[in-house]
Amino acid sequence: MGCSGTKEQIKKIDPKVESRRMAVLSNMSEFEKDYIIEEKLFEKKSEKIFLVTHVPSNQKRILRSIKSNIIKDLREIDQMTNLDHPNLIKTYEYFIDHENYHIISEYIEGGKLQDKLQRIQYFNEKNASIIMQQLFSALAYLHENKYLFKHLTCSSIYFESQVEGNYNVKLLYLGHSLYNAKNSLLRELKADPAYLAPETHKKMYNEKSDVWSLGVILYMLLCGYPPFNGKDRIDTMEKVVIGKYSIDSHQWDNITDEAKDLVKKTLTYDFKKRASAKECMKHNWLTKFKKNKDEKKYPILRINTLTVFQSMKSFHKAVIEYLIHQHSTDKNYSNLNKIFKELDVDGKGYLSYEDMKKAYMNFYQDASFCEKEFDNFFNKDAIR
């Protein structure tokens, strides 16, 4: 069925890289009970991709079967299960047999940004801003956790839904696309040269190189074509190394100065002077298009209910986390994701003490709010 393997064939996991999710879900013999393969979406020599249904939740998911020799380090997959952000495609679990890694991830039905851009040519500023807010948020989250994306292109970005007017997007990342940010030297780089920063041609890659790639994507969203567009790969690379681009053509006549300013900040040639993803999130062009939200419309748990959860043993919390990811329906997950985004007013990808306190105070504007009790519960630690 494309995912062959028996219990005896499962490789032992190095305890040093074993994740909590892997420890719970590493039984290959359970695969057929939990998943139904619906259709094969893609196949090449080293990889197969299937659409599957997760039986307990009735969710559609993606199964990627990758030859084990392609992934050099099991920690690359383990990293994917540990990263959690509303604009990153979620990896739920993975299985191992004698020759493949089988990775289960979130199914996104809206299609690639690359395909939509080819159909409509470009986006208006408001919609481009909505997309870029999410991408900078996801990138800032990765950089905060000391990871680089490295292969960031329009083909890495997927729309959450096919519904017209829905501009929620998610980044698709693979374990071998993420590199620890402490290692800025590259041995090899095979990404599309149109998206690569100038410093990458000197075998250097850092978090600002990811920002450059998003700058290229922003440029394309606004005008419909890349800033560095050569007649072939080598010509494109030469244009990138020179680093000169134009925002003076007639396609840019109706684009605001604020949008142009963010393009300039992301495509600054010297990466030391280039804006970071976190700095870009605060740019005026992004913040002015942010939707005004009714902060009282979402349901907030009362402090006494939260205190019960806070006092649970870590095992019980792990079980709850497992149930959310493995047994929530698509509708429930969508509702939870919507509430999360409403609470995360700054688009950080996680909820801080200040976020929760502000939301709680806005929802309960009466004596039922006890600031001391709230402080004791959260202890000003971020909620991830």
C-alpha positions in Angstrom: 0.0 0.0 0.0 3.1 2.2 -0.2 3.7 2.1 3.5 4.9 -1.4 4.0 6.6 -2.5 7.2 6.0 -4.7 10.2 6.5 -4.3 13.9 9.7 -6.2 13.8 11.1 -3.9 11.1 10.7 -0.7 13.1 14.1 0.8 13.9 15.0 1.6 17.5 14.9 5.3 18.3 17.9 7.0 19.9 16.7 8.2 23.3 18.6 11.4 22.8 16.4 12.4 19.9 13.1 10.7 20.9 10.3 13.2 21.2 7.3 12.9 23.4 5.1 12.5 20.3 7.4 9.8 18.9 7.4 7.9 22.2 3.5 7.7 22.1 3.1 7.0 18.4 6.0 4.9 17.2 4.1 1.6 16.6 4.1 0.8 12.9 1.6 -2.1 13.3 -1.0 0.5 14.3 -0.8 2.4 11.1 -3.6 0.6 9.2 -5.9 0.9 12.2 -5.4 4.7 12.4 -5.0 5.6 8.7 -6.7 4.9 5.4 -4.8 5.7 2.2 -7.1 7.5 -0.2 -4.9 8.2 -3.2 -1.3 8.7 -4.3 -0.6 12.4 -5.0 3.1 12.3 -6.1 5.9 9.9 -6.7 9.6 10.0 -7.5 12.5 7.7 -6.8 13.1 8.8 -3.2 9.7 10.0 -2.1 5.9 9.2 -2.3 3.1 11.4 -1.1 -0.4 10.1 -0.3 -3.6 11.6 0.8 -4.8 9.7 3.9 -7.7 9.8 6.3 -7.0 9.7 10.1 -9.7 7.3 11.3 -10.1 8.6 14.9 -10.7 12.2 13.9 -11.9 11.7 10.3 -9.3 14.3 9.2 -7.6 14.3 5.9 -3.8 14.3 6.3 -0.7 14.0 4.1 1.6 10.9 4.3 5.1 11.4 3.0 7.2 8.3 2.6 10.8 9.3 2.2 13.8 7.0 1.7 15.8 6.8 4.9 19.0 7.6 3.1 17.6 11.1 2.1 17.2 12.2 5.7 20.7 12.1 7.3 19.6 12.7 10.9 16.5 11.6 12.7 16.5 14.9 14.6 15.5 16.6 11.4 12.1 14.9 11.6 11.9 15.3 15.3 12.3 19.1 14.9 9.2 19.1 12.7 7.0 17.6 15.4 8.2 20.0 18.0 7.6 23.2 16.0 4.1 24.6 16.4 2.8 27.8 14.8 -0.5 28.6 13.2 1.2 29.5 9.9 3.4 26.4 9.7 2.0 23.2 8.3 1.8 20.9 11.3 3.7 17.5 11.5 1.7 15.2 13.7 3.8 12.0 14.0 6.1 9.8 12.1 6.7 6.0 11.6 9.9 4.2 10.7 10.3 0.9 8.8 13.4 -0.9 7.4 13.9 1.6 4.5 11.5 4.6 4.9 10.5 7.4 7.1 6.7 7.9 7.0 5.7 11.4 8.1 2.1 12.4 8.8 1.4 16.1 8.4 -1.6 18.5 8.1 -3.5 18.5 4.8 -3.9 21.9 3.2 -6.4 22.1 0.4 -6.0 25.6 -0.9 -3.1 25.1 -3.2 0.3 26.8 -3.7 0.8 30.6 -3.6 2.9 30.1 -6.8 -0.1 28.7 -8.7 -2.5 31.4 -7.5 0.0 34.1 -8.4 0.3 32.7 -11.9 -3.5 32.8 -12.3 -4.2 36.3 -10.9 -0.7 37.9 -11.7 -0.5 40.0 -8.5 -2.4 40.9 -5.3 -3.8 44.2 -4.1 -1.9 45.7 -1.2 -4.4 44.7 1.5 -4.4 41.0 0.5 -0.7 41.0 0.0 -0.3 42.5 3.5 -2.5 39.9 5.1 -0.4 37.2 3.5 2.9 38.8 4.5 1.8 39.3 8.1 1.5 35.6 8.5 4.7 34.7 6.7 6.8 37.1 8.8 5.1 35.8 11.9 6.1 32.2 11.0 9.6 33.2 10.1 10.1 35.2 13.3 8.9 32.1 15.2 11.5 29.9 13.5 14.3 32.3 14.0 13.3 32.8 17.7 13.7 29.0 18.0 17.1 29.1 16.3 16.1 27.6 13.0 16.5 28.8 9.4 14.0 27.9 6.7 16.6 28.0 3.8 14.3 26.9 0.8 11.8 29.7 1.1 9.9 30.2 -2.2 6.3 30.8 -3.4 6.1 27.0 -3.8 6.7 26.6 0.0 3.5 28.6 0.8 0.0 27.1 0.7 -3.4 28.6 1.1 -5.4 27.0 4.0 -8.6 26.9 2.0 -10.0 27.2 -1.6 -12.7 29.6 -0.4 -12.4 32.9 -2.3 -11.3 35.7 -0.1 -9.6 33.4 2.4 -6.0 34.5 2.6 -4.8 32.3 5.5 -1.5 30.7 4.5 0.9 28.2 5.9 4.6 27.4 5.2 5.5 23.9 4.3 8.8 22.9 5.8 10.8 19.7 5.7 13.3 18.5 8.2 16.2 18.9 5.7 15.0 22.5 5.0 15.6 23.5 8.6 19.1 24.1 9.8 20.3 25.2 13.2 20.9 29.0 13.0 24.2 28.6 14.8 25.7 27.0 11.6 25.8 29.7 9.0 28.1 28.0 6.6 26.5 26.2 3.6 28.0 23.2 1.9 25.4 23.1 -0.8 22.4 25.2 -1.9 19.9 24.0 -4.5 17.1 26.5 -4.1 15.7 28.7 -6.9 18.4 31.4 -7.4 15.7 34.1 -7.8 14.9 33.8 -4.1 18.5 33.6 -2.8 20.2 36.4 -0.9 23.5 37.8 -2.2 25.5 36.5 0.8 24.5 32.9 0.0 26.8 33.0 -3.0 29.6 33.4 -0.6 28.5 30.2 1.2 26.9 32.2 4.0 23.3 31.8 5.2 21.7 33.4 8.2 18.2 34.5 9.4 18.5 37.6 7.3 18.8 35.5 4.2 15.3 34.1 4.9 14.1 37.7 5.2 15.5 38.5 1.7 13.5 35.5 0.3 10.4 36.9 1.9 11.3 40.3 0.3 11.4 38.6 -3.1 8.0 37.1 -2.4 6.6 40.5 -1.3 7.9 42.1 -4.5 6.2 39.4 -6.6 2.9 39.7 -4.7 2.8 43.4 -5.5 3.8 43.5 -9.1 3.6 39.9 -10.4 7.2 39.3 -11.4 10.5 38.7 -9.5 13.0 41.5 -8.7 15.8 39.4 -10.2 14.7 37.7 -13.4 17.5 36.4 -15.7 17.2 34.5 -18.9 18.5 31.3 -17.2 19.7 30.2 -13.7 23.3 31.6 -14.1 22.0 34.9 -15.4 19.6 35.2 -12.5 22.4 34.4 -10.0 24.5 37.1 -11.5 21.7 39.6 -11.1 21.2 38.6 -7.5 24.9 39.0 -6.8 24.8 42.6 -8.2 21.7 43.1 -6.1 20.0 45.9 -8.2 16.3 45.9 -8.6 13.7 48.4 -9.7 10.5 49.8 -8.2 10.2 52.6 -10.7 8.4 50.9 -13.5 4.7 51.7 -14.3 3.5 48.6 -12.4 4.7 50.3 -9.2 2.9 53.7 -9.9 -0.1 52.9 -7.7 1.8 51.1 -5.0 2.1 53.1 -1.7 5.4 54.4 -0.4 4.9 52.3 2.8 4.8 49.1 0.7 7.9 50.1 -1.2 9.7 50.9 2.1 9.1 47.3 3.3 10.5 46.0 0.0 13.6 48.1 0.5 14.1 47.0 4.1 13.8 43.3 3.1 16.0 43.6 0.0 18.8 45.6 1.6 22.0 44.2 0.1 24.1 44.2 3.3 22.4 41.6 5.6 23.8 43.3 8.7 21.6 46.3 7.8 18.6 44.2 6.6 15.5 44.2 8.8 14.8 41.1 10.8 11.5 39.2 10.6 10.5 40.5 14.0 11.2 44.0 12.9 9.2 43.6 9.7 6.2 42.4 11.7 6.0 45.9 13.2 6.3 47.8 9.9 3.5 50.4 9.3 2.4 48.8 6.0 1.6 45.5 7.7 0.0 46.9 10.9 -2.3 49.3 9.0 -4.0 46.5 7.2 -4.4 44.4 10.3 -8.1 43.6 10.9 -9.8 45.2 13.8 -11.0 42.5 16.0 -13.8 42.4 18.6 -11.9 41.2 21.6 -15.0 40.2 23.5 -16.4 37.7 21.0 -14.2 34.7 21.8 -14.9 32.4 24.7 -12.4 32.7 27.6 -12.0 30.1 30.3 -12.5 31.3 33.8 -9.4 31.3 36.1 -10.7 28.5 38.3 -11.0 26.3 35.2 -7.5 27.2 34.1 -6.1 26.6 37.5 -7.3 23.0 37.4 -5.3 22.5 34.1 -2.3 24.3 35.5 -2.1 21.9 38.5 -2.2 18.8 36.3 0.8 16.5 36.1 2.8 16.8 32.9 1.6 13.4 31.8 -2.0 14.6 31.8 -1.0 17.7 29.9 0.7 15.5 27.3 -2.4 13.4 26.9 -4.6 16.5 26.3 -2.1 17.8 23.8 -2.2 14.4 22.0 -6.0 14.4 22.0 -6.1 17.9 20.5 -3.8 17.0 17.7 -5.1 13.5 17.1 -8.8 13.5 17.8 -10.0 17.0 17.1 -12.3 17.3 14.0 -11.4 19.8 11.3 -14.2 22.1 12.5 -13.0 22.0 16.1 -9.4 22.6 15.0 -10.5 25.5 12.8 -12.4 27.1 15.7 -9.5 26.7 18.1 -7.1 28.2 15.5 -9.5 31.1 15.0 -9.6 31.9 18.7 -5.8 31.6 19.0 -5.3 34.1 16.2 -7.8 36.5 17.8 -5.8 36.3 21.1 -2.4 36.6 19.4 -2.9 40.2 18.5 0.7 40.8 17.6 1.0 37.7 15.3 3.9 36.2 17.3 2.6 32.6 16.9 2.3 32.1 20.7 0.3 33.6 23.6 2.1 35.6 26.2 1.1 36.5 29.7 0.2 40.0 28.4 -2.0 38.6 25.6 -4.0 36.4 28.0 -4.4 39.2 30.6 -5.6 41.7 28.1 -8.1 39.3 26.7 -9.4 38.3 30.1 -9.7 41.9 31.3 -11.6 42.8 28.1 -14.0 39.9 28.4 -14.7 40.2 32.1 -14.9 43.9 32.8 -16.1 43.4 36.4 -15.1 42.3 39.8 -14.8 38.7 38.7 -11.3 39.4 37.5 -8.7 39.0 40.2 -5.4 40.3 39.0 -3.4 38.7 41.8 -5.0 35.3 41.1 -4.3 35.7 37.4 -0.6 36.6 38.1 -0.2 33.6 40.4 -1.6 31.2 37.8 0.4 32.4 34.8 3.5 33.6 36.5 4.2 35.7 33.5 5.5 32.7 31.5 4.6 32.5 27.8 2.0 29.9 26.9 3.2 27.9 23.9 
